[in-house]
Amino acid sequence: MKSNLLLTLAAAFAFAVPAIAQGGNDAKPAPAASPVAQKYTCPMHPEVISDKPGKCPKCGMNLVPVKASPTPKK
């Protein structure tokens, strides 16, 4: 009877130690990418870049939002 109890405790210990060593699922999520400020440009003059919508100083056209280019994956 005593040997069965010791065997059961040894088996429970053998399974519990690796589970405790893994630390469970305490992984924190990766921080979200910082928001990038919207940029605006003139369709006719791409060198004109602004932080806010408005008119192109060269031709008077409305500035349009710049689309974010995809970031290449490593």
PDB file of N, CA, C, O and CB in Angstrom:
ATOM      1  N   MET A   1       0.816  -1.190   0.000  1.00  0.00           N
ATOM      2  CA  MET A   1       0.000   0.000   0.000  1.00  0.00           C
ATOM      3  C   MET A   1       0.866   1.262   0.000  1.00  0.00           C
ATOM      4  O   MET A   1       0.604   2.214  -0.735  1.00  0.00           O
ATOM      5  CB  MET A   1      -0.932  -0.007   1.201  1.00  0.00           C
ATOM      6  N   LYS A   2       1.897   1.246   0.836  1.00  0.00           N
ATOM      7  CA  LYS A   2       2.790   2.380   0.923  1.00  0.00           C
ATOM      8  C   LYS A   2       3.560   2.571  -0.392  1.00  0.00           C
ATOM      9  O   LYS A   2       3.796   3.700  -0.823  1.00  0.00           O
ATOM     10  CB  LYS A   2       3.759   2.196   2.092  1.00  0.00           C
ATOM     11  N   SER A   3       3.945   1.461  -1.018  1.00  0.00           N
ATOM     12  CA  SER A   3       4.693   1.566  -2.273  1.00  0.00           C
ATOM     13  C   SER A   3       3.800   2.107  -3.392  1.00  0.00           C
ATOM     14  O   SER A   3       4.282   2.831  -4.263  1.00  0.00           O
ATOM     15  CB  SER A   3       5.273   0.193  -2.670  1.00  0.00           C
ATOM     16  N   ASN A   4       2.499   1.764  -3.384  1.00  0.00           N
ATOM     17  CA  ASN A   4       1.576   2.316  -4.389  1.00  0.00           C
ATOM     18  C   ASN A   4       1.437   3.826  -4.229  1.00  0.00           C
ATOM     19  O   ASN A   4       1.393   4.553  -5.221  1.00  0.00           O
ATOM     20  CB  ASN A   4       0.192   1.647  -4.279  1.00  0.00           C
ATOM     21  N   LEU A   5       1.368   4.295  -3.004  1.00  0.00           N
ATOM     22  CA  LEU A   5       1.274   5.721  -2.739  1.00  0.00           C
ATOM     23  C   LEU A   5       2.541   6.434  -3.206  1.00  0.00           C
ATOM     24  O   LEU A   5       2.460   7.484  -3.844  1.00  0.00           O
ATOM     25  CB  LEU A   5       1.034   5.975  -1.245  1.00  0.00           C
ATOM     26  N   LEU A   6       3.691   5.880  -2.899  1.00  0.00           N
ATOM     27  CA  LEU A   6       4.954   6.479  -3.331  1.00  0.00           C
ATOM     28  C   LEU A   6       5.071   6.483  -4.848  1.00  0.00           C
ATOM     29  O   LEU A   6       5.561   7.449  -5.433  1.00  0.00           O
ATOM     30  CB  LEU A   6       6.136   5.730  -2.719  1.00  0.00           C
ATOM     31  N   LEU A   7       4.625   5.413  -5.481  1.00  0.00           N
ATOM     32  CA  LEU A   7       4.667   5.339  -6.942  1.00  0.00           C
ATOM     33  C   LEU A   7       3.740   6.376  -7.559  1.00  0.00           C
ATOM     34  O   LEU A   7       4.100   7.013  -8.550  1.00  0.00           O
ATOM     35  CB  LEU A   7       4.283   3.931  -7.424  1.00  0.00           C
ATOM     36  N   THR A   8       2.568   6.554  -6.997  1.00  0.00           N
ATOM     37  CA  THR A   8       1.611   7.552  -7.486  1.00  0.00           C
ATOM     38  C   THR A   8       2.166   8.959  -7.306  1.00  0.00           C
ATOM     39  O   THR A   8       2.060   9.784  -8.213  1.00  0.00           O
ATOM     40  CB  THR A   8       0.262   7.416  -6.754  1.00  0.00           C
ATOM     41  N   LEU A   9       2.744   9.238  -6.169  1.00  0.00           N
ATOM     42  CA  LEU A   9       3.333  10.558  -5.932  1.00  0.00           C
ATOM     43  C   LEU A   9       4.510  10.821  -6.872  1.00  0.00           C
ATOM     44  O   LEU A   9       4.666  11.937  -7.370  1.00  0.00           O
ATOM     45  CB  LEU A   9       3.792  10.680  -4.473  1.00  0.00           C
ATOM     46  N   ALA A  10       5.329   9.815  -7.117  1.00  0.00           N
ATOM     47  CA  ALA A  10       6.464   9.970  -8.019  1.00  0.00           C
ATOM     48  C   ALA A  10       5.981  10.250  -9.444  1.00  0.00           C
ATOM     49  O   ALA A  10       6.556  11.086 -10.142  1.00  0.00           O
ATOM     50  CB  ALA A  10       7.351   8.711  -7.990  1.00  0.00           C
ATOM     51  N   ALA A  11       4.943   9.563  -9.867  1.00  0.00           N
ATOM     52  CA  ALA A  11       4.404   9.786 -11.217  1.00  0.00           C
ATOM     53  C   ALA A  11       3.814  11.187 -11.333  1.00  0.00           C
ATOM     54  O   ALA A  11       4.031  11.877 -12.329  1.00  0.00           O
ATOM     55  CB  ALA A  11       3.329   8.726 -11.558  1.00  0.00           C
ATOM     56  N   ALA A  12       3.066  11.606 -10.312  1.00  0.00           N
ATOM     57  CA  ALA A  12       2.482  12.950 -10.330  1.00  0.00           C
ATOM     58  C   ALA A  12       3.588  14.006 -10.357  1.00  0.00           C
ATOM     59  O   ALA A  12       3.479  14.999 -11.077  1.00  0.00           O
ATOM     60  CB  ALA A  12       1.562  13.164  -9.100  1.00  0.00           C
ATOM     61  N   PHE A  13       4.629  13.801  -9.594  1.00  0.00           N
ATOM     62  CA  PHE A  13       5.747  14.737  -9.572  1.00  0.00           C
ATOM     63  C   PHE A  13       6.446  14.791 -10.932  1.00  0.00           C
ATOM     64  O   PHE A  13       6.836  15.865 -11.391  1.00  0.00           O
ATOM     65  CB  PHE A  13       6.746  14.345  -8.479  1.00  0.00           C
ATOM     66  N   ALA A  14       6.602  13.632 -11.572  1.00  0.00           N
ATOM     67  CA  ALA A  14       7.276  13.563 -12.867  1.00  0.00           C
ATOM     68  C   ALA A  14       6.502  14.325 -13.938  1.00  0.00           C
ATOM     69  O   ALA A  14       7.104  14.894 -14.849  1.00  0.00           O
ATOM     70  CB  ALA A  14       7.458  12.106 -13.292  1.00  0.00           C
ATOM     71  N   PHE A  15       5.177  14.340 -13.837  1.00  0.00           N
ATOM     72  CA  PHE A  15       4.374  15.070 -14.820  1.00  0.00           C
ATOM     73  C   PHE A  15       4.209  16.543 -14.457  1.00  0.00           C
ATOM     74  O   PHE A  15       4.035  17.381 -15.342  1.00  0.00           O
ATOM     75  CB  PHE A  15       3.008  14.423 -14.954  1.00  0.00           C
ATOM     76  N   ALA A  16       4.263  16.864 -13.175  1.00  0.00           N
ATOM     77  CA  ALA A  16       4.034  18.239 -12.739  1.00  0.00           C
ATOM     78  C   ALA A  16       5.250  19.127 -12.968  1.00  0.00           C
ATOM     79  O   ALA A  16       5.100  20.301 -13.307  1.00  0.00           O
ATOM     80  CB  ALA A  16       3.656  18.260 -11.275  1.00  0.00           C
ATOM     81  N   VAL A  17       6.441  18.589 -12.789  1.00  0.00           N
ATOM     82  CA  VAL A  17       7.652  19.408 -12.911  1.00  0.00           C
ATOM     83  C   VAL A  17       7.799  20.024 -14.310  1.00  0.00           C
ATOM     84  O   VAL A  17       8.030  21.230 -14.393  1.00  0.00           O
ATOM     85  CB  VAL A  17       8.885  18.563 -12.588  1.00  0.00           C
ATOM     86  N   PRO A  18       7.680  19.277 -15.407  1.00  0.00           N
ATOM     87  CA  PRO A  18       7.798  19.919 -16.721  1.00  0.00           C
ATOM     88  C   PRO A  18       6.703  20.950 -16.970  1.00  0.00           C
ATOM     89  O   PRO A  18       6.960  21.971 -17.608  1.00  0.00           O
ATOM     90  CB  PRO A  18       7.760  18.871 -17.814  1.00  0.00           C
ATOM     91  N   ALA A  19       5.501  20.710 -16.486  1.00  0.00           N
ATOM     92  CA  ALA A  19       4.411  21.663 -16.678  1.00  0.00           C
ATOM     93  C   ALA A  19       4.692  22.960 -15.937  1.00  0.00           C
ATOM     94  O   ALA A  19       4.409  24.043 -16.450  1.00  0.00           O
ATOM     95  CB  ALA A  19       3.083  21.063 -16.208  1.00  0.00           C
ATOM     96  N   ILE A  20       5.238  22.861 -14.754  1.00  0.00           N
ATOM     97  CA  ILE A  20       5.577  24.061 -13.978  1.00  0.00           C
ATOM     98  C   ILE A  20       6.768  24.773 -14.609  1.00  0.00           C
ATOM     99  O   ILE A  20       6.810  26.003 -14.635  1.00  0.00           O
ATOM    100  CB  ILE A  20       5.889  23.694 -12.505  1.00  0.00           C
ATOM    101  N   ALA A  21       7.725  24.022 -15.111  1.00  0.00           N
ATOM    102  CA  ALA A  21       8.927  24.609 -15.711  1.00  0.00           C
ATOM    103  C   ALA A  21       8.598  25.415 -16.958  1.00  0.00           C
ATOM    104  O   ALA A  21       9.281  26.393 -17.258  1.00  0.00           O
ATOM    105  CB  ALA A  21       9.933  23.517 -16.054  1.00  0.00           C
ATOM    106  N   GLN A  22       7.558  25.018 -17.691  1.00  0.00           N
ATOM    107  CA  GLN A  22       7.172  25.756 -18.894  1.00  0.00           C
ATOM    108  C   GLN A  22       6.614  27.123 -18.552  1.00  0.00           C
ATOM    109  O   GLN A  22       6.674  28.040 -19.371  1.00  0.00           O
ATOM    110  CB  GLN A  22       6.149  24.969 -19.694  1.00  0.00           C
ATOM    111  N   GLY A  23       6.086  27.268 -17.380  1.00  0.00           N
ATOM    112  CA  GLY A  23       5.592  28.561 -16.956  1.00  0.00           C
ATOM    113  C   GLY A  23       4.188  28.873 -17.428  1.00  0.00           C
ATOM    114  O   GLY A  23       3.727  30.002 -17.256  1.00  0.00           O
ATOM    115  N   GLY A  24       3.509  27.939 -18.002  1.00  0.00           N
ATOM    116  CA  GLY A  24       2.142  28.184 -18.456  1.00  0.00           C
ATOM    117  C   GLY A  24       2.121  29.094 -19.668  1.00  0.00           C
ATOM    118  O   GLY A  24       3.104  29.190 -20.403  1.00  0.00           O
ATOM    119  N   ASN A  25       1.015  29.748 -19.868  1.00  0.00           N
ATOM    120  CA  ASN A  25       0.843  30.628 -21.019  1.00  0.00           C
ATOM    121  C   ASN A  25       0.864  32.081 -20.560  1.00  0.00           C
ATOM    122  O   ASN A  25      -0.114  32.808 -20.731  1.00  0.00           O
ATOM    123  CB  ASN A  25      -0.477  30.311 -21.764  1.00  0.00           C
ATOM    124  N   ASP A  26       1.987  32.499 -19.974  1.00  0.00           N
ATOM    125  CA  ASP A  26       2.120  33.858 -19.481  1.00  0.00           C
ATOM    126  C   ASP A  26       2.736  34.793 -20.515  1.00  0.00           C
ATOM    127  O   ASP A  26       3.113  35.918 -20.187  1.00  0.00           O
ATOM    128  CB  ASP A  26       2.950  33.867 -18.228  1.00  0.00           C
ATOM    129  N   ALA A  27       2.839  34.340 -21.750  1.00  0.00           N
ATOM    130  CA  ALA A  27       3.458  35.163 -22.794  1.00  0.00           C
ATOM    131  C   ALA A  27       2.617  36.415 -23.019  1.00  0.00           C
ATOM    132  O   ALA A  27       1.393  36.346 -23.131  1.00  0.00           O
ATOM    133  CB  ALA A  27       3.611  34.361 -24.119  1.00  0.00           C
ATOM    134  N   LYS A  28       3.289  37.549 -23.084  1.00  0.00           N
ATOM    135  CA  LYS A  28       2.589  38.807 -23.316  1.00  0.00           C
ATOM    136  C   LYS A  28       2.514  39.049 -24.813  1.00  0.00           C
ATOM    137  O   LYS A  28       3.456  38.729 -25.539  1.00  0.00           O
ATOM    138  CB  LYS A  28       3.297  39.990 -22.594  1.00  0.00           C
ATOM    139  N   PRO A  29       1.415  39.605 -25.283  1.00  0.00           N
ATOM    140  CA  PRO A  29       1.300  39.870 -26.715  1.00  0.00           C
ATOM    141  C   PRO A  29       2.309  40.932 -27.140  1.00  0.00           C
ATOM    142  O   PRO A  29       2.704  41.793 -26.354  1.00  0.00           O
ATOM    143  CB  PRO A  29      -0.132  40.317 -27.071  1.00  0.00           C
ATOM    144  N   ALA A  30       2.709  40.848 -28.388  1.00  0.00           N
ATOM    145  CA  ALA A  30       3.649  41.824 -28.921  1.00  0.00           C
ATOM    146  C   ALA A  30       2.989  43.193 -28.926  1.00  0.00           C
ATOM    147  O   ALA A  30       1.791  43.300 -29.189  1.00  0.00           O
ATOM    148  CB  ALA A  30       4.118  41.430 -30.347  1.00  0.00           C
ATOM    149  N   PRO A  31       3.754  44.241 -28.638  1.00  0.00           N
ATOM    150  CA  PRO A  31       3.150  45.569 -28.641  1.00  0.00           C
ATOM    151  C   PRO A  31       2.668  45.939 -30.038  1.00  0.00           C
ATOM    152  O   PRO A  31       3.293  45.592 -31.040  1.00  0.00           O
ATOM    153  CB  PRO A  31       4.148  46.614 -28.131  1.00  0.00           C
ATOM    154  N   ALA A  32       1.565  46.636 -30.084  1.00  0.00           N
ATOM    155  CA  ALA A  32       1.014  47.060 -31.367  1.00  0.00           C
ATOM    156  C   ALA A  32       1.960  48.069 -32.012  1.00  0.00           C
ATOM    157  O   ALA A  32       2.651  48.824 -31.329  1.00  0.00           O
ATOM    158  CB  ALA A  32      -0.405  47.672 -31.189  1.00  0.00           C
ATOM    159  N   ALA A  33       1.972  48.062 -33.312  1.00  0.00           N
ATOM    160  CA  ALA A  33       2.815  49.008 -34.033  1.00  0.00           C
ATOM    161  C   ALA A  33       2.352  50.425 -33.712  1.00  0.00           C
ATOM    162  O   ALA A  33       1.154  50.694 -33.624  1.00  0.00           O
ATOM    163  CB  ALA A  33       2.773  48.742 -35.567  1.00  0.00           C
ATOM    164  N   SER A  34       3.307  51.317 -33.542  1.00  0.00           N
ATOM    165  CA  SER A  34       2.941  52.688 -33.238  1.00  0.00           C
ATOM    166  C   SER A  34       2.226  53.303 -34.429  1.00  0.00           C
ATOM    167  O   SER A  34       2.625  53.092 -35.575  1.00  0.00           O
ATOM    168  CB  SER A  34       4.180  53.515 -32.862  1.00  0.00           C
ATOM    169  N   PRO A  35       1.181  54.055 -34.165  1.00  0.00           N
ATOM    170  CA  PRO A  35       0.435  54.641 -35.274  1.00  0.00           C
ATOM    171  C   PRO A  35       1.305  55.648 -36.019  1.00  0.00           C
ATOM    172  O   PRO A  35       2.018  56.444 -35.409  1.00  0.00           O
ATOM    173  CB  PRO A  35      -0.855  55.315 -34.767  1.00  0.00           C
ATOM    174  N   VAL A  36       1.235  55.601 -37.306  1.00  0.00           N
ATOM    175  CA  VAL A  36       2.011  56.500 -38.147  1.00  0.00           C
ATOM    176  C   VAL A  36       1.117  57.663 -38.545  1.00  0.00           C
ATOM    177  O   VAL A  36      -0.035  57.462 -38.931  1.00  0.00           O
ATOM    178  CB  VAL A  36       2.575  55.765 -39.404  1.00  0.00           C
ATOM    179  N   ALA A  37       1.641  58.866 -38.453  1.00  0.00           N
ATOM    180  CA  ALA A  37       0.870  60.047 -38.826  1.00  0.00           C
ATOM    181  C   ALA A  37       0.556  59.998 -40.315  1.00  0.00           C
ATOM    182  O   ALA A  37       1.407  59.638 -41.129  1.00  0.00           O
ATOM    183  CB  ALA A  37       1.637  61.345 -38.471  1.00  0.00           C
ATOM    184  N   GLN A  38      -0.665  60.360 -40.659  1.00  0.00           N
ATOM    185  CA  GLN A  38      -1.081  60.373 -42.063  1.00  0.00           C
ATOM    186  C   GLN A  38      -0.364  61.497 -42.790  1.00  0.00           C
ATOM    187  O   GLN A  38      -0.284  62.621 -42.295  1.00  0.00           O
ATOM    188  CB  GLN A  38      -2.618  60.536 -42.189  1.00  0.00           C
ATOM    189  N   LYS A  39       0.151  61.187 -43.954  1.00  0.00           N
ATOM    190  CA  LYS A  39       0.802  62.177 -44.810  1.00  0.00           C
ATOM    191  C   LYS A  39      -0.071  62.415 -46.032  1.00  0.00           C
ATOM    192  O   LYS A  39      -0.823  61.532 -46.446  1.00  0.00           O
ATOM    193  CB  LYS A  39       2.230  61.711 -45.229  1.00  0.00           C
ATOM    194  N   TYR A  40       0.029  63.608 -46.609  1.00  0.00           N
ATOM    195  CA  TYR A  40      -0.745  63.979 -47.787  1.00  0.00           C
ATOM    196  C   TYR A  40       0.207  64.503 -48.851  1.00  0.00           C
ATOM    197  O   TYR A  40       1.219  65.132 -48.542  1.00  0.00           O
ATOM    198  CB  TYR A  40      -1.829  65.039 -47.439  1.00  0.00           C
ATOM    199  N   THR A  41      -0.130  64.238 -50.105  1.00  0.00           N
ATOM    200  CA  THR A  41       0.715  64.688 -51.211  1.00  0.00           C
ATOM    201  C   THR A  41      -0.152  65.138 -52.376  1.00  0.00           C
ATOM    202  O   THR A  41      -1.344  64.838 -52.439  1.00  0.00           O
ATOM    203  CB  THR A  41       1.679  63.569 -51.658  1.00  0.00           C
ATOM    204  N   CYS A  42       0.466  65.853 -53.282  1.00  0.00           N
ATOM    205  CA  CYS A  42      -0.216  66.320 -54.482  1.00  0.00           C
ATOM    206  C   CYS A  42      -0.088  65.250 -55.565  1.00  0.00           C
ATOM    207  O   CYS A  42       1.007  64.729 -55.777  1.00  0.00           O
ATOM    208  CB  CYS A  42       0.371  67.682 -54.969  1.00  0.00           C
ATOM    209  N   PRO A  43      -1.179  64.908 -56.255  1.00  0.00           N
ATOM    210  CA  PRO A  43      -1.089  63.918 -57.326  1.00  0.00           C
ATOM    211  C   PRO A  43      -0.173  64.360 -58.474  1.00  0.00           C
ATOM    212  O   PRO A  43       0.429  63.523 -59.146  1.00  0.00           O
ATOM    213  CB  PRO A  43      -2.472  63.628 -57.864  1.00  0.00           C
ATOM    214  N   MET A  44      -0.069  65.673 -58.697  1.00  0.00           N
ATOM    215  CA  MET A  44       0.767  66.176 -59.786  1.00  0.00           C
ATOM    216  C   MET A  44       2.193  66.495 -59.335  1.00  0.00           C
ATOM    217  O   MET A  44       3.108  66.538 -60.158  1.00  0.00           O
ATOM    218  CB  MET A  44       0.136  67.415 -60.386  1.00  0.00           C
ATOM    219  N   HIS A  45       2.382  66.715 -58.055  1.00  0.00           N
ATOM    220  CA  HIS A  45       3.695  67.069 -57.522  1.00  0.00           C
ATOM    221  C   HIS A  45       3.997  66.196 -56.312  1.00  0.00           C
ATOM    222  O   HIS A  45       3.807  66.639 -55.180  1.00  0.00           O
ATOM    223  CB  HIS A  45       3.757  68.574 -57.143  1.00  0.00           C
ATOM    224  N   PRO A  46       4.467  64.958 -56.521  1.00  0.00           N
ATOM    225  CA  PRO A  46       4.691  64.036 -55.399  1.00  0.00           C
ATOM    226  C   PRO A  46       5.747  64.513 -54.397  1.00  0.00           C
ATOM    227  O   PRO A  46       5.827  63.987 -53.287  1.00  0.00           O
ATOM    228  CB  PRO A  46       5.098  62.696 -55.933  1.00  0.00           C
ATOM    229  N   GLU A  47       6.542  65.485 -54.775  1.00  0.00           N
ATOM    230  CA  GLU A  47       7.539  66.001 -53.837  1.00  0.00           C
ATOM    231  C   GLU A  47       6.899  66.893 -52.770  1.00  0.00           C
ATOM    232  O   GLU A  47       7.517  67.166 -51.741  1.00  0.00           O
ATOM    233  CB  GLU A  47       8.618  66.781 -54.591  1.00  0.00           C
ATOM    234  N   VAL A  48       5.660  67.350 -53.010  1.00  0.00           N
ATOM    235  CA  VAL A  48       4.933  68.142 -52.023  1.00  0.00           C
ATOM    236  C   VAL A  48       4.302  67.175 -51.030  1.00  0.00           C
ATOM    237  O   VAL A  48       3.446  66.369 -51.394  1.00  0.00           O
ATOM    238  CB  VAL A  48       3.846  69.057 -52.700  1.00  0.00           C
ATOM    239  N   ILE A  49       4.730  67.260 -49.776  1.00  0.00           N
ATOM    240  CA  ILE A  49       4.225  66.378 -48.725  1.00  0.00           C
ATOM    241  C   ILE A  49       3.810  67.245 -47.543  1.00  0.00           C
ATOM    242  O   ILE A  49       4.518  68.173 -47.152  1.00  0.00           O
ATOM    243  CB  ILE A  49       5.302  65.315 -48.298  1.00  0.00           C
ATOM    244  N   SER A  50       2.633  66.919 -46.976  1.00  0.00           N
ATOM    245  CA  SER A  50       2.110  67.679 -45.855  1.00  0.00           C
ATOM    246  C   SER A  50       1.594  66.722 -44.791  1.00  0.00           C
ATOM    247  O   SER A  50       1.252  65.576 -45.083  1.00  0.00           O
ATOM    248  CB  SER A  50       0.995  68.641 -46.315  1.00  0.00           C
ATOM    249  N   ASP A  51       1.542  67.212 -43.533  1.00  0.00           N
ATOM    250  CA  ASP A  51       0.995  66.418 -42.429  1.00  0.00           C
ATOM    251  C   ASP A  51      -0.521  66.546 -42.335  1.00  0.00           C
ATOM    252  O   ASP A  51      -1.159  65.801 -41.591  1.00  0.00           O
ATOM    253  CB  ASP A  51       1.630  66.844 -41.111  1.00  0.00           C
ATOM    254  N   LYS A  52      -1.104  67.483 -43.083  1.00  0.00           N
ATOM    255  CA  LYS A  52      -2.552  67.678 -43.021  1.00  0.00           C
ATOM    256  C   LYS A  52      -3.090  67.933 -44.433  1.00  0.00           C
ATOM    257  O   LYS A  52      -2.351  68.374 -45.313  1.00  0.00           O
ATOM    258  CB  LYS A  52      -2.914  68.861 -42.069  1.00  0.00           C
ATOM    259  N   PRO A  53      -4.368  67.656 -44.640  1.00  0.00           N
ATOM    260  CA  PRO A  53      -4.943  67.898 -45.964  1.00  0.00           C
ATOM    261  C   PRO A  53      -4.955  69.395 -46.261  1.00  0.00           C
ATOM    262  O   PRO A  53      -4.897  70.229 -45.357  1.00  0.00           O
ATOM    263  CB  PRO A  53      -6.377  67.316 -46.055  1.00  0.00           C
ATOM    264  N   GLY A  54      -5.030  69.705 -47.525  1.00  0.00           N
ATOM    265  CA  GLY A  54      -5.044  71.104 -47.934  1.00  0.00           C
ATOM    266  C   GLY A  54      -4.866  71.198 -49.440  1.00  0.00           C
ATOM    267  O   GLY A  54      -5.221  70.278 -50.176  1.00  0.00           O
ATOM    268  N   LYS A  55      -4.322  72.300 -49.884  1.00  0.00           N
ATOM    269  CA  LYS A  55      -4.093  72.547 -51.305  1.00  0.00           C
ATOM    270  C   LYS A  55      -2.598  72.525 -51.595  1.00  0.00           C
ATOM    271  O   LYS A  55      -1.779  72.907 -50.760  1.00  0.00           O
ATOM    272  CB  LYS A  55      -4.712  73.899 -51.737  1.00  0.00           C
ATOM    273  N   CYS A  56      -2.265  72.070 -52.797  1.00  0.00           N
ATOM    274  CA  CYS A  56      -0.872  72.076 -53.249  1.00  0.00           C
ATOM    275  C   CYS A  56      -0.437  73.517 -53.469  1.00  0.00           C
ATOM    276  O   CYS A  56      -1.134  74.271 -54.148  1.00  0.00           O
ATOM    277  CB  CYS A  56      -0.696  71.236 -54.556  1.00  0.00           C
ATOM    278  N   PRO A  57       0.703  73.917 -52.908  1.00  0.00           N
ATOM    279  CA  PRO A  57       1.162  75.296 -53.107  1.00  0.00           C
ATOM    280  C   PRO A  57       1.602  75.577 -54.542  1.00  0.00           C
ATOM    281  O   PRO A  57       1.710  76.740 -54.930  1.00  0.00           O
ATOM    282  CB  PRO A  57       2.305  75.594 -52.166  1.00  0.00           C
ATOM    283  N   LYS A  58       1.854  74.546 -55.330  1.00  0.00           N
ATOM    284  CA  LYS A  58       2.318  74.746 -56.705  1.00  0.00           C
ATOM    285  C   LYS A  58       1.167  74.875 -57.695  1.00  0.00           C
ATOM    286  O   LYS A  58       1.213  75.716 -58.592  1.00  0.00           O
ATOM    287  CB  LYS A  58       3.216  73.601 -57.119  1.00  0.00           C
ATOM    288  N   CYS A  59       0.115  74.030 -57.536  1.00  0.00           N
ATOM    289  CA  CYS A  59      -0.948  74.023 -58.540  1.00  0.00           C
ATOM    290  C   CYS A  59      -2.346  74.216 -57.962  1.00  0.00           C
ATOM    291  O   CYS A  59      -3.298  74.414 -58.715  1.00  0.00           O
ATOM    292  CB  CYS A  59      -0.907  72.739 -59.297  1.00  0.00           C
ATOM    293  N   GLY A  60      -2.484  74.163 -56.653  1.00  0.00           N
ATOM    294  CA  GLY A  60      -3.787  74.390 -56.037  1.00  0.00           C
ATOM    295  C   GLY A  60      -4.682  73.159 -55.958  1.00  0.00           C
ATOM    296  O   GLY A  60      -5.812  73.254 -55.481  1.00  0.00           O
ATOM    297  N   MET A  61      -4.198  72.001 -56.417  1.00  0.00           N
ATOM    298  CA  MET A  61      -5.007  70.782 -56.332  1.00  0.00           C
ATOM    299  C   MET A  61      -5.104  70.333 -54.873  1.00  0.00           C
ATOM    300  O   MET A  61      -4.248  70.650 -54.047  1.00  0.00           O
ATOM    301  CB  MET A  61      -4.400  69.650 -57.215  1.00  0.00           C
ATOM    302  N   ASN A  62      -6.178  69.582 -54.581  1.00  0.00           N
ATOM    303  CA  ASN A  62      -6.321  69.018 -53.242  1.00  0.00           C
ATOM    304  C   ASN A  62      -5.249  67.964 -53.003  1.00  0.00           C
ATOM    305  O   ASN A  62      -4.951  67.152 -53.878  1.00  0.00           O
ATOM    306  CB  ASN A  62      -7.726  68.411 -53.051  1.00  0.00           C
ATOM    307  N   LEU A  63      -4.670  67.991 -51.795  1.00  0.00           N
ATOM    308  CA  LEU A  63      -3.708  66.958 -51.418  1.00  0.00           C
ATOM    309  C   LEU A  63      -4.469  65.684 -51.081  1.00  0.00           C
ATOM    310  O   LEU A  63      -5.559  65.734 -50.511  1.00  0.00           O
ATOM    311  CB  LEU A  63      -2.827  67.416 -50.213  1.00  0.00           C
ATOM    312  N   VAL A  64      -3.890  64.549 -51.435  1.00  0.00           N
ATOM    313  CA  VAL A  64      -4.527  63.247 -51.208  1.00  0.00           C
ATOM    314  C   VAL A  64      -3.698  62.461 -50.199  1.00  0.00           C
ATOM    315  O   VAL A  64      -2.486  62.653 -50.107  1.00  0.00           O
ATOM    316  CB  VAL A  64      -4.675  62.449 -52.546  1.00  0.00           C
ATOM    317  N   PRO A  65      -4.356  61.561 -49.430  1.00  0.00           N
ATOM    318  CA  PRO A  65      -3.604  60.754 -48.457  1.00  0.00           C
ATOM    319  C   PRO A  65      -2.597  59.850 -49.154  1.00  0.00           C
ATOM    320  O   PRO A  65      -2.865  59.295 -50.220  1.00  0.00           O
ATOM    321  CB  PRO A  65      -4.562  59.908 -47.605  1.00  0.00           C
ATOM    322  N   VAL A  66      -1.432  59.715 -48.527  1.00  0.00           N
ATOM    323  CA  VAL A  66      -0.396  58.815 -49.036  1.00  0.00           C
ATOM    324  C   VAL A  66      -0.702  57.433 -48.492  1.00  0.00           C
ATOM    325  O   VAL A  66      -0.906  57.267 -47.289  1.00  0.00           O
ATOM    326  CB  VAL A  66       1.052  59.289 -48.624  1.00  0.00           C
ATOM    327  N   LYS A  67      -0.736  56.448 -49.362  1.00  0.00           N
ATOM    328  CA  LYS A  67      -0.963  55.071 -48.934  1.00  0.00           C
ATOM    329  C   LYS A  67       0.317  54.530 -48.330  1.00  0.00           C
ATOM    330  O   LYS A  67       1.411  54.762 -48.845  1.00  0.00           O
ATOM    331  CB  LYS A  67      -1.434  54.182 -50.117  1.00  0.00           C
ATOM    332  N   ALA A  68       0.166  53.804 -47.229  1.00  0.00           N
ATOM    333  CA  ALA A  68       1.334  53.205 -46.580  1.00  0.00           C
ATOM    334  C   ALA A  68       1.844  52.065 -47.428  1.00  0.00           C
ATOM    335  O   ALA A  68       1.069  51.225 -47.885  1.00  0.00           O
ATOM    336  CB  ALA A  68       0.994  52.711 -45.156  1.00  0.00           C
ATOM    337  N   SER A  69       3.137  52.033 -47.638  1.00  0.00           N
ATOM    338  CA  SER A  69       3.725  50.947 -48.407  1.00  0.00           C
ATOM    339  C   SER A  69       3.914  49.761 -47.475  1.00  0.00           C
ATOM    340  O   SER A  69       4.254  49.947 -46.307  1.00  0.00           O
ATOM    341  CB  SER A  69       5.078  51.375 -49.061  1.00  0.00           C
ATOM    342  N   PRO A  70       3.699  48.531 -47.974  1.00  0.00           N
ATOM    343  CA  PRO A  70       3.877  47.358 -47.112  1.00  0.00           C
ATOM    344  C   PRO A  70       5.329  47.222 -46.669  1.00  0.00           C
ATOM    345  O   PRO A  70       6.259  47.453 -47.442  1.00  0.00           O
ATOM    346  CB  PRO A  70       3.427  46.082 -47.840  1.00  0.00           C
ATOM    347  N   THR A  71       5.497  46.845 -45.421  1.00  0.00           N
ATOM    348  CA  THR A  71       6.837  46.652 -44.875  1.00  0.00           C
ATOM    349  C   THR A  71       7.337  45.281 -45.281  1.00  0.00           C
ATOM    350  O   THR A  71       6.638  44.291 -45.063  1.00  0.00           O
ATOM    351  CB  THR A  71       6.845  46.808 -43.331  1.00  0.00           C
ATOM    352  N   PRO A  72       8.543  45.186 -45.872  1.00  0.00           N
ATOM    353  CA  PRO A  72       9.056  43.855 -46.263  1.00  0.00           C
ATOM    354  C   PRO A  72       9.319  43.011 -45.029  1.00  0.00           C
ATOM    355  O   PRO A  72       9.845  43.498 -44.028  1.00  0.00           O
ATOM    356  CB  PRO A  72      10.355  43.985 -47.103  1.00  0.00           C
ATOM    357  N   LYS A  73       8.950  41.744 -45.111  1.00  0.00           N
ATOM    358  CA  LYS A  73       9.162  40.812 -43.994  1.00  0.00           C
ATOM    359  C   LYS A  73      10.553  40.226 -44.079  1.00  0.00           C
ATOM    360  O   LYS A  73      11.073  39.955 -45.161  1.00  0.00           O
ATOM    361  CB  LYS A  73       8.103  39.683 -43.996  1.00  0.00           C
ATOM    362  N   LYS A  74      11.146  40.037 -42.901  1.00  0.00           N
ATOM    363  CA  LYS A  74      12.508  39.475 -42.851  1.00  0.00           C
ATOM    364  C   LYS A  74      12.455  37.989 -42.793  1.00  0.00           C
ATOM    365  O   LYS A  74      13.496  37.335 -42.746  1.00  0.00           O
ATOM    366  CB  LYS A  74      13.286  40.008 -41.655  1.00  0.00           C
TER     367      LYS A  74
END
